[in-house]
């Protein structure tokens, strides 16, 4: 049975990295749930806005495939840009949608992980003071609704670039939110924290850039696979990215997909497409 991963949170889980800044991930064993069907992954995976781009889930899934050579993994994108923790309350639409999509996916997959990144919208105005309690209600109910008490819940920290420029200028309490996230991971079962230390943003000052999203995905996978907190950057992040993305040989199906993309976007002619296949 295919394994599946739920993606929830706000824009840095959905992904805002610029697609042209990183190598393409093309892997037919990575699927995404779209329009009620499993399709081969293409970024943006979590199309919540026209500006959606590279997120962390692609690198996470590429790492999973590297260590599970005979299996497929499915991504369940449910993140929503600009959402606060209150927007994820159990009675709200975002929560209900995530549960609905997960249950649909679980008809033919096994849910093995939940990836969470949220907090920028709660890093000002003192919202961090109630962050832990609100998150605990959400996670407890989510585990109950999905019968996922033992499923790893991976949560990423907020970047150190916040509070300095652009749209992130007002996020002055991000360190307090990070403290609550670390405390949550240390006190809750099957819950792990991943640091955003050393990651950098787009020029907007709030969204993690594409290269850093790839690195973040590697860290998320480290926490998921080792079932431990990742409190500092991994020494071999770029090496792992090369191994699971750049140095992966393409299958015949993947080559066909890439050529079809070139033809469909006007980069090659039909005759050139036919000649290649």
Phi, psi and omega in degrees: 000137179295143176271155179221156184229127176271134179246118181222158180134211181247208196298328180285347167274320176298319178102127176230013178293144181287122188299327183282001182265354182223155176299146179294140169263115179234106184210111184290351175272356173258117181249159174225147180273117180214129181056036177076012180228153173275123179236157175298135184300136171217137180273139005284136177286316185257084186276078179268341181214158175300339180268008179300147182209224183284129173243187184277341188293330180297312178293322176304310182293324178296321176296318179300315181295326179296328182263354179227078193293339185252007186237164176252156175230139181246136179258132180249093185279118180223013180285153182224118180301141177076007184276136176271171177298324178298327178294340180262010176304151189297338179269357184269162185299319183299316178297312182298322178295317179298319178295316181297313180296320180294317179297321177298314180296326184285357174294329180225016175222166174252119178289120184241354180196152175233123180254127183233131168216115182199150176153338180302320181285357178239019183255032173204161177072015177079012182296337180300336184296332180246009185298311183302309184297318180293318180294322180299319178298316182296309185293320179299315181289323179297316178298321180292313183296327182259004183052049188237042183300327184256003180287131179301132176249110186255124182238132181263147177282169177272149186285149180289350178284347182293156178079010187242326185200167173055216180292345179270003186300324184276355183276059188281347183253024182297328179294324177293321176297318178300322177299319180291322177296316178296319178296319179300314181295327182283337185254341183259140181292145175056036182230135188222142182257142179235124181288148173256013182303134177084354178280154183237165187249167166296171178300346181286349176078006182226333184258133180296132182284172190297313180299317180292327176297320176298316179295320179298319178299323176297317179294318177302317181293324177301315179295318181295310186286325182266351182053056179208159175290146174248102189259357177211156179303147177280141183293332187247031183301313182291326176296317179295322177297316177300319184291318187269346182240297188291321186265008178280122178290142180279142172281171178299320179295322179290321177298318178298318179300315181295319179292322177297322177297317179298316180294316184292335180260011174079015182276337174224159179277169177297320179298321178294321178298312181297322181297322180287336179226000000 
